[in-house]
């Protein structure tokens, strides 16, 4: 009986801790794109739909998860500098009049982000670092790759 109680307590504690842990976020790009590195300032401009085209003229599309998800909290703070509701308003405004090439798309899962980035030239996405596949390129942020010391999108 005591063993079952301790096991249940351990499971409850583990469930409470997991959502509190922020994930490392990777920026991924379409394989046909030329973007291999961005500064945090450039990434913020892309995320806020202030950069509409790459240097080669290809439209920029950001693909991300729903900003109100707990795992997106760090993205809202470090990249956007906004609350989840402010980000949702930004998405609506940024996409107004851009039906052929939306500035920002919201995907259902990290796997969906990868699929959409893979199929859209000029697309970049924000995903959990452990969702990266060979279908996309990983973009350096501030000269660092995910999991390197000093990587700016490291979850706390």
N, C-alpha and C positions, 0 to 999 in steps of 0.2 A: 504494500500500500504506500509506504514512504517512497519507494522507488518511482512509482507512477506519479506521485505528487511532485517529486523533484523533476521528473522528465517533463511534466506539463509546465512547471514553472520555467524550466530552461527554454522550452519552445515559445512560451509567451514572451520571455525576455528577448529571445532571438528575433522574433517577429517585430518587436518594438524597436530594436536597434537597426535592422536592415533598412527601413524607410529613411532613417535619419542619416544614413551614409550617402553622401553625394558621390556620383559616379564621375569618372573622367570622361570628358566629351572630346571626340575627335571630329575634325572637319575633313570631310571627304569630297572628292571632286570626280566628275565624269572623266573617264580614261582619255577621251579625245580632247579634253581641255589642256591648256598650257599652265594653269595655276598649280604651282608646287609649294609656294610659301606666301604667307600673308602676315602683315603686322596686325596687332590687335585693333588698331585704328581702322585699317582697311576692312577687317572682318566685321567690325561694328557698322561700317558704312554699308556693307553688303547686307547685313542682317536687318538694317533699318531701311532698306530699299533706296539708299542714297547713291548707290552705284548701280546703274542700269545695264551697262554693257562692259564686257571684257575688252582689252586693248585690240583684239582681233575683230571686234564688232558683234560677237555673239552675245545675245541677251543673257543676263544673269538671273538665275532662279535659285532661291534658297529653299531647301526642303528640311523641315524640322518636325518634331513632335509637338503635340498640343502644349502650349506654354503654361497651362495650369497644372500639369502633371508634376508631382514632387521631384522627379528626376530632372526636370527642366528648371528648377529653382536657380541653380548656379548659373545657367545660361542667361536667365533673365537678369541676374545681378551683375555678372562679369562682362557680358557682351552688350546687352541691351541697356542696362542701367534703368530698368523699368519693372513695374509689377506685371504679373500675368495678364491682368485685364487691360493694362496699357498696351501690352504686346498684341493682344487680340485686336484692339482698336487699330493699331498700326498695320496689322495684316490686312484688315478690311480696307483701310485707306490706301495702302500701297498697291493693292490689286485692282482698285477702281480704274476701269478703262483699259485694263491689260488682260483681256480675255484670252488672247492667243499665247501670250508669254507672261503668266503671273509672276510677280516679284517674289512672293512667298507662298509656299504650299505647306499644308499641315498633313503629315502622314500618320497612319494608325500605329505603326511600330517601327523599330529600328530597321527591321528587315524590309519594310515598305520604303523607308528612306533610301536604303541602299538600292533597291529596285528602281526607284524613280530617278535617283542620281545617275545610275547606270544607263538609263534610257533617254536622258535629256542632255544634249550637248549644252555646255554652259552652266550646268547645275552644280551646286555644292550643297552638302547636307551636314547636319549635326547629329551624331550618333554616339551611343555608348562605345567606348574604345574596344570592348570585347565583341562588338557586332561587325567589326570591319571584315570584309572579304576581299578576295582578289578581283572583284568586279569593279572596284573603284580605286582611285589614288588617295593616299593620305596626304593632307596638306600640313606643312610646318606652320606653326603659329609662333611669331616672335623668335624664329630660328630654331624652334624645338619641336620634336615629334612627341606624340602622346607617350606617357610613361617615362620620358626623360626628366631628370631633375630640372626644375624651373619652368616646366610646361605650364602656360598660363591658364589652361582650362582643366586643371587638376581639381577634382572634387575635394572638399574639406570634410 
